């Protein structure tokens, strides 16, 4: 990897106040923080419950809350709600992902805050955009099920959620994209606006290619494991010692190369496999032959052959394997953070970076995920609270 200048921080000087939890809203804040914004996360005293999740949720907080500041405020108390309003009213951007109407009683909704700051950009992350479903309780898995993604991911009759919080993460990405667009618009008009992003509509966008497939062909698309592949060699193969590898040949030229490097001259010369569509029509017999022959080869040997020939291939990896990925290690695609909470508190671990480079430089982690309330005094002092006033709020349990 060549030395590169530090990545720019195009959002430096932008203040973002975040009333979020779990994944969707925090993802939006993380992306804005990675781009240089000052992101202040407002949490209840003791920190949001996401900090304490176990199992599949154990990585949520450290992953999506790096490079932020934490202030602990009890919104349920009048004094806490007032402090939160003062903080939010002075922000460029407010991010939230509470249920519709939940922040109205605290005066932290867009209508209330925009009266105090007409330049405010208010970014809401919801389960659904306004409409018949908007008051339903949504989760990533809920919208995957109702939005066709689980159907398309699983085998026929066995709907299966995707293996990551895809709608949460993409919903946060669209929230950040909307924020950037609203900032440009504010630069033209001088006025802020409300931006909305939603899990369900994000999922529907992901299903758009399959919806259009149906509209164009008139045939319902089958789940991906049972799909009609447009290519014959495009599958996972079990090879020597039970290892698995994905191999593909998606053009006539690639199939010719595939046959050459593997010594399958008879397949290359067979008129039944002359063109891509011929091979697709004969896919069952072709794959049976290829699987039998490939079973004798180690995965590493096949990977080396495909690498040298420029053919598509992929080892089948688990998440933990990515820590040793040579490309990520060589390019600095992982960065160290300190885990702030739980049994792993204080442990240094590696996290993934935002997949953007500016003039060859990756966006860094600018600070570790914060401890709960780590920046309460700094933030409240910055919006006009005296040390004595903060001490009184802390004594009554309003801040932490």
C-alpha positions as CSV (number, residue, x, y, z in Angstrom):
1,X,0.0,0.0,0.0
2,X,1.4,3.4,-0.9
3,X,1.5,6.3,1.5
4,X,-1.5,8.7,1.0
5,X,-2.4,12.0,2.5
6,X,-4.9,11.8,5.4
7,X,-8.5,11.5,4.3
8,X,-10.3,14.8,4.2
9,X,-13.1,15.5,6.7
10,X,-15.7,17.1,4.4
11,X,-18.2,17.5,7.3
12,X,-15.8,19.0,9.8
13,X,-17.5,21.7,11.8
14,X,-21.0,20.1,11.4
15,X,-22.7,19.4,14.7
16,X,-25.0,16.4,14.8
17,X,-27.2,15.4,17.8
18,X,-28.3,11.8,17.8
19,X,-31.3,10.4,19.7
20,X,-30.9,6.8,18.5
21,X,-30.5,3.2,19.6
22,X,-29.8,-0.2,18.1
23,X,-28.5,-0.1,14.5
24,X,-30.4,2.1,11.9
25,X,-30.1,5.5,13.5
26,X,-26.6,4.9,14.9
27,X,-25.4,3.8,11.4
28,X,-26.4,7.2,10.0
29,X,-24.5,8.9,12.8
30,X,-21.5,6.8,12.4
31,X,-21.3,7.6,8.7
32,X,-21.5,11.3,9.3
33,X,-18.9,11.0,12.1
34,X,-16.6,9.2,9.7
35,X,-17.0,12.1,7.3
36,X,-15.8,14.5,10.0
37,X,-19.0,15.7,11.7
38,X,-19.1,16.1,15.5
39,X,-21.8,13.6,16.5
40,X,-23.2,13.8,20.0
41,X,-25.1,10.8,21.1
42,X,-27.8,11.5,23.7
43,X,-28.4,8.4,25.9
44,X,-30.4,7.8,29.1
45,X,-28.4,7.7,32.4
46,X,-26.3,4.6,32.3
47,X,-26.3,4.4,28.5
48,X,-28.7,2.9,26.0
49,X,-29.6,-0.8,26.3
50,X,-27.9,-1.6,23.1
51,X,-24.6,-1.4,25.1
52,X,-25.7,-4.5,27.1
53,X,-26.9,-6.8,24.3
54,X,-25.6,-10.3,24.2
55,X,-25.2,-12.8,21.4
56,X,-25.7,-11.5,17.9
57,X,-26.2,-8.0,19.3
58,X,-22.9,-7.9,21.2
59,X,-21.2,-6.1,18.3
60,X,-23.9,-3.5,17.7
61,X,-22.7,-0.7,20.0
62,X,-19.0,-0.8,19.3
63,X,-19.6,-1.2,15.6
64,X,-22.0,1.7,15.0
65,X,-21.0,4.3,17.6
66,X,-17.3,5.0,17.0
67,X,-16.1,8.6,16.6
68,X,-19.0,9.9,18.7
69,X,-19.4,11.7,21.9
70,X,-21.9,10.5,24.6
71,X,-24.0,12.7,26.9
72,X,-26.4,11.0,29.3
73,X,-29.7,12.9,29.8
74,X,-33.0,11.7,31.3
75,X,-35.5,13.0,28.8
76,X,-38.4,12.1,31.1
77,X,-37.5,14.9,33.5
78,X,-38.5,18.4,32.6
79,X,-34.9,19.6,33.2
80,X,-33.5,16.8,31.1
81,X,-35.9,17.5,28.2
82,X,-34.9,21.2,28.4
83,X,-31.2,20.4,28.2
84,X,-31.8,18.1,25.3
85,X,-33.9,20.8,23.5
86,X,-31.1,23.4,24.0
87,X,-28.6,20.9,22.6
88,X,-30.7,19.9,19.6
89,X,-31.8,23.4,18.8
90,X,-28.2,24.5,18.3
91,X,-27.3,21.5,16.0
92,X,-27.0,21.4,12.3
93,X,-28.5,17.9,12.1
94,X,-30.7,15.9,14.5
95,X,-31.0,12.1,14.0
96,X,-33.6,10.0,15.6
97,X,-35.1,6.5,15.3
98,X,-37.9,6.4,17.9
99,X,-41.4,5.3,17.3
100,X,-43.5,7.9,15.4
101,X,-44.6,10.7,17.8
102,X,-42.4,9.5,20.7
103,X,-40.3,12.6,20.8
104,X,-43.2,15.1,20.6
105,X,-43.8,15.1,24.3
106,X,-40.3,16.2,24.9
107,X,-40.4,19.0,22.3
108,X,-37.8,17.1,20.3
109,X,-39.9,16.5,17.2
110,X,-39.1,18.4,13.9
111,X,-42.0,20.8,14.2
112,X,-40.9,22.0,17.7
113,X,-37.2,22.2,16.9
114,X,-37.5,23.8,13.5
115,X,-39.4,26.7,15.2
116,X,-36.2,27.3,17.2
117,X,-33.8,26.7,14.3
118,X,-35.1,27.1,10.8
119,X,-31.8,25.7,9.4
120,X,-32.1,22.4,11.2
121,X,-32.0,19.2,9.2
122,X,-34.0,16.5,11.1
123,X,-33.4,12.9,10.0
124,X,-36.0,10.3,11.1
125,X,-35.3,6.6,10.7
126,X,-38.5,4.6,11.0
127,X,-39.9,1.2,10.3
128,X,-42.1,2.6,7.5
129,X,-42.5,5.9,5.7
130,X,-45.9,7.6,6.4
131,X,-48.8,5.5,5.4
132,X,-51.0,2.6,6.5
133,X,-48.1,0.8,8.1
134,X,-46.3,3.7,9.8
135,X,-47.4,2.8,13.4
136,X,-46.5,-0.9,13.2
137,X,-43.5,-2.0,15.2
138,X,-40.8,-3.0,12.8
139,X,-37.5,-4.8,13.0
140,X,-35.1,-5.7,10.3
141,X,-36.3,-9.3,10.4
142,X,-40.0,-8.1,10.2
143,X,-39.5,-6.2,7.0
144,X,-37.3,-8.9,5.5
145,X,-40.2,-11.3,6.0
146,X,-42.9,-9.0,4.7
147,X,-40.8,-7.4,2.0
148,X,-39.7,-10.5,0.1
149,X,-36.1,-10.7,1.1
150,X,-36.4,-13.7,3.4
151,X,-38.4,-15.5,0.7
152,X,-35.7,-14.8,-1.9
153,X,-32.8,-15.7,0.5
154,X,-34.2,-19.0,1.8
155,X,-34.8,-22.3,0.0
156,X,-38.4,-22.8,-1.3
157,X,-40.7,-23.1,1.6
158,X,-38.0,-22.0,4.1
159,X,-37.8,-18.2,4.3
160,X,-34.5,-17.1,5.8
161,X,-33.4,-13.7,6.9
162,X,-30.2,-12.3,5.4
163,X,-27.0,-12.9,7.5
164,X,-26.6,-9.3,8.5
165,X,-28.7,-6.3,9.6
166,X,-29.0,-5.3,6.0
167,X,-32.1,-3.0,6.1
168,X,-30.9,-1.3,9.3
169,X,-27.5,-0.6,7.9
170,X,-28.8,0.5,4.5
171,X,-31.6,2.5,6.1
172,X,-28.9,4.4,8.0
173,X,-26.9,4.8,4.8
174,X,-30.0,6.4,3.1
175,X,-30.5,8.6,6.1
176,X,-26.9,9.8,5.7
177,X,-27.4,10.3,2.0
178,X,-30.5,12.3,2.6
179,X,-28.6,14.4,5.2
180,X,-26.0,15.3,2.6
181,X,-28.6,16.2,0.0
182,X,-30.4,18.4,2.6
183,X,-27.2,20.1,3.5
184,X,-26.7,21.0,-0.2
185,X,-30.2,22.3,-0.4
186,X,-29.8,24.3,2.8
187,X,-26.7,25.9,1.3
188,X,-29.0,27.1,-1.5
189,X,-32.1,28.1,0.4
190,X,-30.8,28.7,3.9
191,X,-33.5,26.5,5.3
192,X,-33.4,23.0,6.8
193,X,-35.9,20.2,6.2
194,X,-37.1,16.9,7.5
195,X,-35.5,13.7,6.0
196,X,-37.1,10.3,6.4
197,X,-35.6,6.8,5.9
198,X,-37.4,3.6,6.6
199,X,-36.7,-0.1,6.9
200,X,-39.5,-1.4,4.8
201,X,-38.9,0.9,1.9
202,X,-35.2,0.1,2.0
203,X,-36.1,-3.6,1.7
204,X,-38.5,-2.9,-1.2
205,X,-35.7,-1.2,-3.1
206,X,-33.6,-4.3,-2.6
207,X,-36.4,-6.3,-4.1
208,X,-36.8,-4.0,-7.1
209,X,-34.7,-6.2,-9.4
210,X,-36.9,-9.2,-8.6
211,X,-40.1,-7.2,-9.0
212,X,-39.0,-6.0,-12.4
213,X,-38.0,-9.5,-13.3
214,X,-41.6,-10.5,-12.7
215,X,-42.9,-7.5,-14.6
216,X,-40.7,-8.2,-17.6
217,X,-41.1,-12.0,-17.8
218,X,-44.5,-12.5,-16.3
219,X,-43.1,-15.3,-14.1
220,X,-42.7,-15.1,-10.3
221,X,-39.0,-15.2,-9.4
222,X,-38.1,-18.3,-7.4
223,X,-35.9,-18.0,-4.3
224,X,-32.3,-17.5,-5.0
225,X,-31.2,-21.0,-4.1
226,X,-33.7,-22.3,-6.7
227,X,-33.3,-19.5,-9.2
228,X,-32.9,-20.0,-12.9
229,X,-29.2,-19.0,-13.2
230,X,-28.3,-17.0,-16.3
231,X,-24.9,-18.9,-16.2
232,X,-24.1,-22.6,-16.0
233,X,-20.9,-22.3,-14.0
234,X,-21.9,-20.1,-11.1
235,X,-22.1,-22.1,-7.9
236,X,-20.5,-23.4,-4.8
237,X,-18.5,-26.6,-5.3
238,X,-17.5,-29.1,-2.7
239,X,-14.0,-30.1,-3.5
240,X,-11.2,-32.3,-2.0
241,X,-11.3,-32.9,1.8
242,X,-14.8,-31.4,1.9
243,X,-13.7,-27.8,1.4
244,X,-16.0,-25.5,-0.5
245,X,-15.3,-22.7,-3.1
246,X,-17.4,-20.6,-5.3
247,X,-16.4,-20.7,-9.0
248,X,-17.9,-18.9,-12.0
249,X,-17.6,-18.5,-15.8
250,X,-20.1,-15.9,-17.0
251,X,-19.1,-15.6,-20.7
252,X,-18.1,-17.8,-23.6
253,X,-14.5,-16.6,-23.2
254,X,-14.5,-17.3,-19.5
255,X,-15.9,-20.8,-20.1
256,X,-13.1,-21.5,-22.6
257,X,-10.5,-20.3,-20.1
258,X,-12.2,-22.4,-17.4
259,X,-11.9,-25.5,-19.5
260,X,-8.3,-24.7,-20.5
261,X,-6.9,-24.2,-17.0
262,X,-8.7,-27.3,-15.7
263,X,-7.9,-29.5,-18.6
264,X,-11.5,-30.0,-19.6
265,X,-10.9,-29.9,-23.4
266,X,-13.8,-32.3,-24.0
267,X,-16.3,-29.9,-22.4
268,X,-14.9,-27.0,-24.5
269,X,-15.3,-29.0,-27.7
270,X,-18.8,-30.4,-26.9
271,X,-21.4,-28.7,-29.1
272,X,-23.9,-29.1,-26.4
273,X,-21.9,-26.4,-24.4
274,X,-21.0,-24.2,-27.3
275,X,-22.7,-21.0,-26.1
276,X,-23.8,-19.6,-22.7
277,X,-27.4,-20.3,-23.4
278,X,-26.6,-23.8,-24.5
279,X,-24.8,-24.4,-21.3
280,X,-27.7,-23.0,-19.2
281,X,-30.1,-25.3,-21.0
282,X,-27.7,-28.2,-20.2
283,X,-26.8,-26.9,-16.8
284,X,-27.8,-30.0,-14.8
285,X,-25.7,-32.5,-16.8
286,X,-22.7,-30.0,-17.1
287,X,-22.7,-29.3,-13.4
288,X,-22.8,-33.0,-12.5
289,X,-19.7,-33.6,-14.6
290,X,-17.9,-30.5,-13.3
291,X,-18.7,-31.3,-9.7
292,X,-17.3,-34.9,-10.1
293,X,-14.1,-33.7,-11.6
294,X,-13.5,-30.8,-9.2
295,X,-14.0,-33.0,-6.2
296,X,-10.4,-34.3,-6.8
297,X,-8.8,-30.8,-6.5
298,X,-7.9,-28.9,-3.3
299,X,-9.6,-25.5,-2.9
300,X,-6.3,-23.7,-2.7
301,X,-5.2,-25.2,-6.0
302,X,-8.4,-24.1,-7.7
303,X,-8.1,-20.6,-6.2
304,X,-4.5,-20.3,-7.6
305,X,-5.6,-21.4,-11.0
306,X,-8.6,-19.0,-11.1
307,X,-6.5,-16.2,-9.8
308,X,-3.8,-16.6,-12.4
309,X,-6.4,-16.9,-15.2
310,X,-8.5,-14.0,-14.0
311,X,-11.6,-16.0,-13.5
312,X,-14.2,-15.2,-10.7
313,X,-13.8,-17.3,-7.6
314,X,-14.2,-17.0,-3.8
315,X,-13.3,-19.0,-0.8
316,X,-16.2,-19.6,1.6
317,X,-15.3,-17.6,4.7
318,X,-16.8,-16.9,8.1
319,X,-16.8,-13.4,9.6
320,X,-13.9,-14.2,12.0
321,X,-11.8,-15.2,8.9
322,X,-11.9,-11.6,7.7
323,X,-9.5,-10.5,10.4
324,X,-6.8,-12.4,8.5
325,X,-7.8,-11.3,5.0
326,X,-4.6,-10.3,3.2
327,X,-6.3,-7.5,1.3
328,X,-7.9,-5.9,4.4
329,X,-4.6,-6.2,6.3
330,X,-2.5,-4.7,3.4
331,X,-4.9,-1.8,2.7
332,X,-5.6,-0.8,6.3
333,X,-9.3,-1.8,5.9
334,X,-9.6,-2.5,9.6
335,X,-8.9,-0.2,12.5
336,X,-8.5,-0.6,16.3
337,X,-11.0,0.5,18.8
338,X,-11.5,0.0,22.5
339,X,-14.7,-1.8,23.5
340,X,-16.5,0.5,26.0
341,X,-18.9,-1.8,27.8
342,X,-19.7,-5.3,29.0
343,X,-17.4,-8.1,29.8
344,X,-15.0,-7.0,27.0
345,X,-14.7,-3.5,28.3
346,X,-11.3,-2.1,27.7
347,X,-10.3,-4.7,25.1
348,X,-8.7,-3.5,21.9
349,X,-10.4,-5.0,18.9
350,X,-10.4,-4.3,15.2
351,X,-13.5,-2.9,13.4
352,X,-14.3,-2.3,9.7
353,X,-14.0,1.1,8.1
354,X,-16.5,2.9,5.9
355,X,-15.9,1.6,2.4
356,X,-15.0,4.9,0.8
357,X,-11.6,6.4,-0.1
358,X,-10.8,10.0,-0.8
359,X,-7.8,10.4,-3.1
360,X,-6.7,7.0,-2.0
361,X,-7.1,7.6,1.7
362,X,-9.6,5.6,3.8
363,X,-11.8,7.4,6.4
364,X,-10.3,6.6,9.8
365,X,-11.9,5.9,13.2
366,X,-11.4,9.3,14.9
367,X,-12.2,8.1,18.4
368,X,-13.2,5.0,20.2
369,X,-16.9,4.3,20.9
370,X,-17.7,6.4,24.0
371,X,-18.3,5.3,27.5
372,X,-21.9,6.2,28.6
373,X,-21.9,9.8,29.5
374,X,-18.2,10.3,28.8
375,X,-18.8,13.8,27.4
376,X,-21.7,15.0,29.5
377,X,-19.9,17.8,31.2
378,X,-18.1,18.9,28.1
379,X,-21.3,19.1,26.0
380,X,-23.5,20.7,28.7
381,X,-20.8,23.3,29.5
382,X,-20.6,24.1,25.8
383,X,-24.4,25.0,25.6
384,X,-24.2,27.3,28.6
385,X,-24.6,25.2,31.7
386,X,-22.4,26.1,34.7
387,X,-20.5,23.4,36.6
388,X,-22.8,24.0,39.6
389,X,-25.9,23.6,37.4
390,X,-24.5,20.3,36.0
391,X,-23.7,19.1,39.5
392,X,-27.3,19.8,40.5
393,X,-28.7,17.9,37.5
394,X,-26.4,15.0,38.3
395,X,-27.4,15.0,41.9
396,X,-31.0,14.6,41.0
397,X,-30.3,11.9,38.4
398,X,-31.2,14.0,35.4
399,X,-27.7,13.6,33.8
400,X,-25.0,11.1,34.3
